[in-house]
Amino acid sequence: MSVDQSTQVYGIVGSRLAHTLSPEMHNAAFKVIGMNAVYKVFETKNLKESLRNMVSAGIKGLSVTIPYKTEVIPLLDEIDKEALRLGSVNTIVNSSGRLIGFNTDAQGFLASLGPDGINSYKNALIIGAGGAARAVAFSLIDNGISVTITNRSEARGRALAMELGCYFLPLKDLRECKADLLVNTTPVGMWPDVDICPIPQQLLRKDMTVIDVIYNPLETRLLSIAGARGCRTIRGITMFVYQGVLQFRLWTGLNPPVQVMTETVKKCLMKKPLF
């Protein structure tokens, strides 16, 4: 990709970014729509300095990833209401030198549910108690879905459930849960530990929709078992792409080619495992 003085620069800031697929996804979108822009990797151990460089270099927008989604908040000029509520920023827009933080994880999750959207569900079980669990839970609760949290660490799971005003159920008691939507937000089943399923397969019923936020591998053990038991399954790549689609819109004001972004990520994952 040729870069000149008029090229708009975007990127991702974080640590251990060797295997991120965001550059491939966004650069493919820029190319298809004919936009003179490039998306780069900015791996750093000094977040404050990286943000100063963003302003001085005129970088238009950044994705923010581990471990800076929370740490970045006090360094920004303005925080979107939803990002502030989630306590997490994954997107920065440079608006004439003012850095504005957003979070597209929750809306990306809702978009991944497909055309029927959230209205198909009444009760959701979320596995995990980290940042992804928080974003998913907020999006479901805001849409009137009854949410139950389960987590290996009961203390963390109970704390999140108390904060959100929802239910907590220990892993050993999951047979009592009659959810029609199950979302795994933990890394259990991620490459290279691809043969692990976060819950007993007997809990997966054919009337459930099962989502795994993991996108490497494309189909986790959880989704493979759920599909074999008749569940509707949604891959983590869908949420990953849609949160990126929302970032693209915030940065450019344009609608990106969703299918191109999806196929680009799929091709990258099919070439070789990323670990």
C-alpha positions as CSV (number, residue, x, y, z in Angstrom):
1,M,0.0,0.0,0.0
2,S,1.5,3.3,-1.1
3,V,1.5,6.1,1.6
4,D,1.8,9.8,0.7
5,Q,1.4,13.1,2.6
6,S,-2.4,12.9,2.2
7,T,-2.7,9.4,3.6
8,Q,-4.9,9.2,6.7
9,V,-3.4,7.1,9.4
10,Y,-5.3,4.8,11.8
11,G,-4.0,2.0,14.0
12,I,-4.2,-0.2,17.1
13,V,-2.4,0.5,20.3
14,G,-1.6,-2.2,22.9
15,S,1.0,-4.7,23.8
16,R,1.8,-8.1,22.3
17,L,0.2,-7.2,19.0
18,A,2.1,-9.6,16.7
19,H,-1.0,-11.6,15.9
20,T,-3.7,-9.0,15.7
21,L,-5.9,-9.2,12.6
22,S,-7.2,-5.6,12.9
23,P,-4.7,-4.2,10.3
24,E,-5.7,-6.8,7.7
25,M,-9.4,-6.2,8.3
26,H,-9.3,-2.4,8.2
27,N,-6.8,-2.1,5.3
28,A,-8.9,-4.4,3.2
29,A,-11.9,-2.1,3.8
30,F,-9.9,1.0,3.0
31,K,-8.7,-0.6,-0.3
32,V,-12.2,-1.6,-1.4
33,I,-13.8,1.8,-0.9
34,G,-10.9,3.5,-2.4
35,M,-9.9,5.5,0.6
36,N,-6.4,6.9,0.9
37,A,-5.8,5.5,4.4
38,V,-3.7,3.0,6.2
39,Y,-4.1,1.1,9.5
40,K,-0.9,0.4,11.5
41,V,0.2,-1.4,14.6
42,F,1.5,0.7,17.5
43,E,2.8,-1.6,20.1
44,T,3.8,0.3,23.2
45,K,4.7,0.2,26.9
46,N,4.1,3.9,27.3
47,L,0.4,4.7,26.6
48,K,0.6,8.4,27.5
49,E,3.5,9.0,25.1
50,S,1.7,7.1,22.3
51,L,-1.4,9.3,22.7
52,R,0.8,12.4,22.5
53,N,2.3,11.1,19.3
54,M,-1.2,10.4,18.0
55,V,-2.1,14.1,18.3
56,S,1.3,15.4,17.0
57,A,1.4,13.0,14.0
58,G,-2.3,13.7,13.1
59,I,-3.3,10.0,13.5
60,K,-7.1,10.0,12.9
61,G,-8.1,7.1,15.1
62,L,-7.0,4.2,17.2
63,S,-8.3,0.9,18.3
64,V,-7.3,0.2,22.0
65,T,-6.7,-3.3,23.2
66,I,-5.2,-5.2,26.2
67,P,-3.9,-4.0,28.6
68,Y,-5.0,-0.3,28.0
69,K,-8.8,-0.3,27.7
70,T,-9.2,1.0,31.2
71,E,-5.9,2.8,31.7
72,V,-6.6,5.0,28.7
73,I,-9.7,6.6,30.1
74,P,-8.1,9.4,32.3
75,L,-5.8,10.3,29.4
76,L,-8.6,11.3,27.0
77,D,-10.3,14.6,26.6
78,E,-13.8,13.2,26.4
79,I,-15.5,9.8,27.0
80,D,-18.6,8.6,25.3
81,K,-21.4,7.8,27.8
82,E,-21.5,4.1,27.0
83,A,-17.7,3.7,27.3
84,L,-17.8,5.5,30.6
85,R,-20.5,3.2,31.9
86,L,-18.6,0.1,30.8
87,G,-15.4,1.5,32.2
88,S,-13.6,0.5,29.0
89,V,-12.5,2.3,25.8
90,N,-11.7,0.3,22.7
91,T,-11.9,3.2,20.1
92,I,-10.3,6.7,20.0
93,V,-11.3,9.4,17.6
94,N,-9.0,12.3,17.0
95,S,-11.3,15.3,16.5
96,S,-9.1,18.2,15.7
97,G,-6.6,17.3,18.4
98,R,-9.2,16.3,21.0
99,L,-9.2,12.6,21.8
100,I,-12.6,11.1,22.3
101,G,-13.1,7.6,23.7
102,F,-15.8,5.1,22.6
103,N,-16.6,1.5,23.2
104,T,-18.0,-0.6,20.3
105,D,-17.9,-4.0,22.0
106,A,-21.5,-4.0,23.3
107,Q,-23.0,-2.8,20.1
108,G,-20.8,-5.1,18.1
109,F,-22.2,-8.0,20.2
110,L,-25.8,-6.9,19.5
111,A,-25.1,-6.6,15.8
112,S,-23.7,-10.2,15.8
113,L,-27.1,-11.6,16.8
114,G,-28.3,-11.2,13.2
115,P,-31.6,-9.9,11.7
116,D,-33.8,-11.2,14.5
117,G,-31.6,-9.4,17.0
118,I,-32.2,-9.3,20.7
119,N,-36.0,-9.8,20.6
120,S,-35.6,-13.6,20.2
121,Y,-34.4,-14.1,23.7
122,K,-35.6,-13.8,27.3
123,N,-32.9,-15.4,29.5
124,A,-29.2,-15.3,28.9
125,L,-26.3,-17.2,30.7
126,I,-22.9,-15.4,30.4
127,I,-19.8,-17.4,31.2
128,G,-17.1,-15.2,32.5
129,A,-16.7,-12.0,34.6
130,G,-14.2,-9.9,32.7
131,G,-14.5,-6.9,30.4
132,A,-16.2,-8.8,27.6
133,A,-18.7,-10.3,30.0
134,R,-19.5,-6.8,31.3
135,A,-20.1,-5.4,27.8
136,V,-22.3,-8.3,26.8
137,A,-24.3,-8.2,30.0
138,F,-24.9,-4.4,29.8
139,S,-26.2,-4.8,26.2
140,L,-28.5,-7.6,27.2
141,I,-29.9,-6.0,30.4
142,D,-30.5,-2.7,28.5
143,N,-32.7,-4.7,26.1
144,G,-34.8,-6.3,28.9
145,I,-33.1,-9.7,28.9
146,S,-32.7,-11.5,32.2
147,V,-29.0,-12.2,32.7
148,T,-27.3,-14.8,34.8
149,I,-23.5,-14.8,35.3
150,T,-21.4,-17.9,36.0
151,N,-17.7,-17.9,36.5
152,R,-14.9,-20.2,37.7
153,S,-14.0,-17.6,40.4
154,E,-17.2,-17.2,42.3
155,A,-16.0,-14.1,44.0
156,R,-15.5,-12.2,40.7
157,G,-18.7,-13.6,39.3
158,R,-20.8,-12.5,42.3
159,A,-19.1,-9.1,42.3
160,L,-20.0,-8.5,38.7
161,A,-23.6,-9.8,39.1
162,M,-24.1,-7.5,42.1
163,E,-22.7,-4.5,40.2
164,L,-25.0,-5.2,37.3
165,G,-28.1,-6.1,39.4
166,C,-28.4,-9.6,37.8
167,Y,-28.2,-13.2,39.0
168,F,-25.1,-15.3,39.7
169,L,-25.1,-19.1,39.5
170,P,-22.0,-21.3,40.4
171,L,-20.7,-23.5,37.7
172,K,-21.7,-26.6,39.7
173,D,-25.4,-25.5,39.7
174,L,-25.8,-24.7,36.0
175,R,-28.4,-27.4,35.5
176,E,-30.8,-25.0,37.2
177,C,-30.4,-22.4,34.5
178,K,-32.9,-22.4,31.6
179,A,-31.3,-19.9,29.4
180,D,-32.2,-19.6,25.7
181,L,-29.0,-17.6,25.0
182,L,-25.6,-18.7,26.2
183,V,-22.5,-16.6,25.7
184,N,-18.9,-17.7,26.5
185,T,-16.7,-14.6,27.2
186,T,-13.8,-16.5,28.6
187,P,-10.6,-17.7,26.8
188,V,-11.5,-21.3,27.4
189,G,-11.3,-23.1,24.1
190,M,-9.0,-20.5,22.5
191,W,-6.0,-21.7,20.4
192,P,-3.9,-23.7,21.3
193,D,-6.2,-25.3,23.9
194,V,-8.9,-26.0,21.3
195,D,-10.2,-29.3,22.8
196,I,-11.6,-27.7,25.9
197,C,-15.3,-26.8,26.4
198,P,-16.2,-24.3,29.2
199,I,-19.4,-26.2,30.3
200,P,-20.7,-29.8,30.3
201,Q,-22.3,-30.6,26.9
202,Q,-25.4,-31.9,28.6
203,L,-26.4,-28.3,29.4
204,L,-26.7,-27.5,25.7
205,R,-30.2,-27.8,24.4
206,K,-31.4,-27.6,20.8
207,D,-33.6,-24.5,21.6
208,M,-30.6,-22.5,22.7
209,T,-28.4,-20.0,20.7
210,V,-24.8,-20.4,21.7
211,I,-22.2,-17.6,21.1
212,D,-18.5,-17.8,21.7
213,V,-16.6,-14.5,21.6
214,I,-13.4,-16.4,20.8
215,Y,-12.5,-16.1,17.1
216,N,-9.4,-18.3,16.9
217,P,-10.2,-21.1,16.1
218,L,-13.1,-20.1,13.8
219,E,-15.3,-22.8,15.4
220,T,-14.5,-23.6,19.1
221,R,-15.1,-26.9,20.8
222,L,-18.2,-25.3,22.5
223,L,-19.7,-24.2,19.1
224,S,-18.9,-27.6,17.5
225,I,-20.7,-29.5,20.3
226,A,-23.6,-27.0,20.4
227,G,-24.1,-27.3,16.7
228,A,-24.1,-31.1,16.9
229,R,-26.7,-30.9,19.6
230,G,-29.0,-28.8,17.4
231,C,-28.3,-25.3,18.8
232,R,-28.0,-22.2,16.7
233,T,-24.4,-21.1,16.9
234,I,-22.7,-17.7,16.3
235,R,-18.9,-17.5,15.9
236,G,-16.7,-15.0,17.7
237,I,-15.5,-13.6,14.3
238,T,-18.9,-12.0,13.9
239,M,-18.6,-9.9,17.0
240,F,-15.0,-9.1,16.2
241,V,-15.9,-7.8,12.7
242,Y,-18.9,-5.8,13.8
243,Q,-17.0,-4.0,16.6
244,G,-14.5,-3.1,13.9
245,V,-17.3,-2.0,11.5
246,L,-18.5,0.4,14.2
247,Q,-15.0,1.7,14.7
248,F,-14.7,2.3,11.0
249,R,-17.9,4.4,11.0
250,L,-16.8,6.4,14.0
251,W,-13.4,7.3,12.4
252,T,-14.6,7.9,8.8
253,G,-18.3,8.5,8.8
254,L,-18.5,5.9,6.1
255,N,-20.1,2.5,5.9
256,P,-17.4,-0.1,5.4
257,P,-17.7,-3.3,3.3
258,V,-18.7,-5.8,6.0
259,Q,-18.5,-8.9,3.8
260,V,-14.9,-8.0,2.7
261,M,-13.9,-7.5,6.3
262,T,-15.4,-10.8,7.3
263,E,-13.8,-12.8,4.5
264,T,-10.4,-11.1,5.1
265,V,-10.4,-12.2,8.8
266,K,-11.5,-15.7,7.8
267,K,-8.8,-16.1,5.2
268,C,-6.2,-15.0,7.8
269,L,-7.4,-17.5,10.3
270,M,-7.5,-20.4,7.7
271,K,-3.9,-19.8,6.6
272,K,-2.4,-20.8,9.9
273,P,-3.4,-20.7,13.6
274,L,-2.4,-17.6,15.4
275,F,-0.7,-18.0,18.8
